């Protein structure tokens, strides 16, 4: 085990991950047909691994064995062939495909080799590899995986090493930590929604989300380490700065860690939580915890948005606008605004809501509102953990 000379504590990273285990998990979305979200409790085993609320856990998953088997069968190989892996080690094909290679997402390097081997039969794919066809290629690849192309061209013969050499290295996945060591020593909690969808007649699964939620038991090795969330930090416990936390869906994770920490340290300063999901009955994650924090003063306010519990969809940014006057008063008191979750839509909607609130309740022009929000960023009062 590598050790830091300055602290003598274990230093874990990709080359030297902690091998942790998952003794407990709890289904959070019972009764929700639309999604599967789990609460996971990973045992740190007196490892010395430490983290701070706002950090993420980096996890190196393994690929699903049934997909590995199908790929090996499509290649006409046994899986026992010796190959050089992406990390330059030598192992059998089955192990390398399971632990070291991306076998779902399709890379241009793989497609280029396929086109080279298939010739005119792959003319359509060849045309999409032109630099100016980037969007068209992306659209074509959506919902397709490596196995689809192997089955599309069953006549092609691949050597084991040839195939491995055109695959990307399987990389870590980052998950916001949803616990505080002050509350749960020797554990790290995660809140993860399984990525599962159907395309082209096949069920597709997210590699790491289903590794943790479906394929791990208490004996499964989980290689992991902590990635610091440098700018995503709470004010000091004795700081009376208010905080506003906006975490729809699994974006709630770091704010559960924040509130556990604030409860344990009896932190000063008001706290307001915005949470959104699809249904209150099936997806109000950690409801009992929020209610206990409201009761003891750890949390001052909670505002919820359950998008499909009424005819028209309501999201957290709608609730922000409804609470605009009160939210503006908190910002004027110097509140730090945190947001975690989907970068593509939610974070943009929340950002627009902040601007609108500055205009409507702060009496600012569009330009002045933009400058106000930008100043919040510069003052580290607008902190985002979006993905």
Protein Blocks (a to p, Z undefined) as FASTA:
>chain_A
ZZdfklopacddfklccddddfbccdfkgoiakbccddddddeklnopacdehiacdddd
dddfklmmmmmmmnopnhlaccddfkopacdfklmmmmmpcfkbccfklmmmmmmmnmmm
lmmmmmmmpmklmmmmmmmmgopafklmmmmmmmbccdfklmmmmpccddddddddfbdf
klmghiacdddddddddeehiacddfklmmmmmmpcfklccdddddddfklccddfklcb
dcddddehjllmmmmmmmmmmmmnopghidddddddfblklmmghklmmmmmmmnomamb
dcdddfklcfbdcdfklmmmmmmmmmmmmmmnopacddedjfklmmmmmmmmmmmmmmmm
nopafklmmmmmmmmmmnopaccddZZ
